[in-house]
Amino acid sequence: MFDAVAFAGGGNRCYWQGGFWDAAAPRLGLSPDLVVGVSAGAWSACHTLLGMSRRAAEMVAEGCRRGRPVPIGQFDITNPAGVRRAYEIGVKDGEAFAGRMAPSST
């Protein structure tokens, strides 16, 4: 379906991308030949394609919970809920996308 995938940088967008990939890739059988990432997106691509995106989001959320927040992006990551929320929104969006893109069985 897609030969290449790009992961954008930008704070919590990276956790959203992980959730999106986790939900959409298996349902659509995505296996791109080329993956690129920009800034934090390069980090996001690595942990996502290794199947560790939920774990990475939880580790960052734990760091925030312990008082080491890094306030960036459109989601509030000054608390653990912001990181988790970005990932879960990505999962929801990925499921919706996969549902629209999957071949119809009728």
N, C-alpha and C positions, 0 to 999 in steps of 0.2 A: 504494500500500500504506500509506504514512504521509504525512499532510498536513504534519506538523511534526516537527522533530527538535530535541532539547535536548542540548547538550554541557555536562556537569557540570564544575565546577572540581575541583582536588585533585591538583596535582603530576603524578606519572607517569600517573595515570589519563588525562590528556590525550593522552599518546602511545599508550596502549591504545586510546582512542577513535579516533585516527587510523588505527591498524592495522585496527580493526574496520570502520570506514567504508570503507577502501581495499579490503577483501576482500568485504564484504557489498553495498555500494551498486551496483557494476556488475552483480553476479550477480542482484540483485533489481530492478534498474532504478529505484532510489530517486532521486527528484527532488522533495523536499519544497518546498511553497510558503513555509514559514516555518522558519527556523533561528534558535535562540537559544543563548546561551552564558552561563555564570556564571563570573566570575573568570577563571582560566586557561582555562576552557572556551570563553570568547569568543575568545581567541587561538587555541585549538585548532581551533575551528570555521572560523576564517578560513583558516589554512594547510591544513586538511584539504580544505575545499571548493574551494580553489585547486589541489588536487592536489599539495601540497607536504609532506604529513605525514611521509613517510619522510625527506625532505631536512631538515625541521625537527628530527626526532629525531636525525639524524646530526650536525647542527650543534651541538645541545646536548650530545650525547655527546662531540664534539670539545672543546667548552669544558670539560667535566668532565675529559677526559684531560689537558688543559693545566693542571689544578689549580684550576679555578674551580667546584667542586661546590656544589650547593644541595641539602642533604639534606632532602627532603620526600617524603611519600607512602609507600606500602607497599613500593615497590621501592627498592632501593639505588641512588640516583643520585649517590653519591659517587664512582662510577666509570662509565665509558661503558657498561658491560654492563647496568646497570640501566635506562637509557633504551631501549636496543635491545631488551632483554628485554620491557619493557612493550609496545613496538610489536609485536613478533613474537607475543606472547600475544594481543594484540588481533586480529592477522591470523588466527590459528588460531581464535579464538572467532567472528570474523566469518564465516569459511568454514563453520564448523559451524552457525551461525545461518542463513545463507543456504541451506544444504543442507536444513535443517528447514522453512524457510519457502517455498522455491521450489515452485511448482505441480508436482504429480506428473504424469509423462508417461504413466502407465498408466491 
